[in-house]
Amino acid sequence: MKPSTRLRQTLSPLRPILRRGERMVPGYLVVGTKRGGSTSLADWIAGHPEVSPCLSEKGTHYFDVNWTKGEAWFRSAYPKQAPGKRITGEASPYYMFHPEAPARIARTLPEVLLITCLRDPVARAWSHHAYEVAKGRETLGFEEALDAEPDRLAGEEGRLRSDPGYQSPHWRYHAYQRRGHYAAQILELQRHVGAERVLVVQSERLFADPKGQLAKVWDFLGLSPFVPDDLQPQNANRPYGSMPPHLITRLQTYYRPHNALLSTIEGVDVSWPEHEPN
């Protein structure tokens, strides 16, 4: 959803007028989803000539795993104002899923714009599992991991909410099904920052028509039209093989109510056909 003209007019006087040499305040965050195309989208945004990206190549992960390092540490990771640069930001696909991240973002960056990139949740879960196996963080097969997920995640959300320093490998790396609860995550982001500050991009459309989808992103961020030189997606060519048909059916059935709820959220336009993921 694009911020309204009234919103932009209201925000403009509140934004600090930075002089050259002063450190920029993040104006956007790509908040997820994991294995949903957010890496490619973040790289393309960072390549816009009016964007001055975070000094840390991988982002700060401040609002999820590095919250206890403090706001001064977070702000030090951003560049100083330079001619022609209008906005800075970063990406973390865990921001969308960490239960405390939306509230932390809203408190720290009350004017920030959030972008999500959503992929067919069935394909996303399959890709996510293959990624964790490749990283050495998963030893279970896909079906075993799906079966183990409820026990792995039990109590983890409460621990993350009650202890700012708590780290949960299961919640971060093994929530193959739960990460696909997009509607709940989008509504939580909107609740904290406002629906007009959240843009939802569909991953499949982004890669099928990157120029058209990026035009919406530039408009949302208030940037000039721009076409990156290299529009090749990152992390898109990993061989995942074919998911067993019974697991496709299982996950499609599981996600139907979540996808149905997502389709009712104003400003969200995504849809996925029920077919075997590539």
Secondary structure, 3 states (H helix, E strand, C coil): CCCCHHHHHHHHHHCCCCCCCCECCCCEEEEECCCCCHHHHHHHHHCCCCECCCCCCCCCCCCCCCHHHCHHHHHCCCCECCCCCCECEEECCCCCCCCCHHHHHHHHCCCCEEEEEECCHHHHHHHHHHHHHHHCCCCCCHHHHHHHHHHHHCCHHHHHHHCCCCCCHHHHHCCCCHHHCHHHHHHHHHHHHCHHHEEEEEHHHHHHCHHHHHHHHHHHHCCCCCCCCCCCCCCCCCCCCCCCHHHHHHHHHHHHHHHHHHCCCCCCCCCCCCCCCC
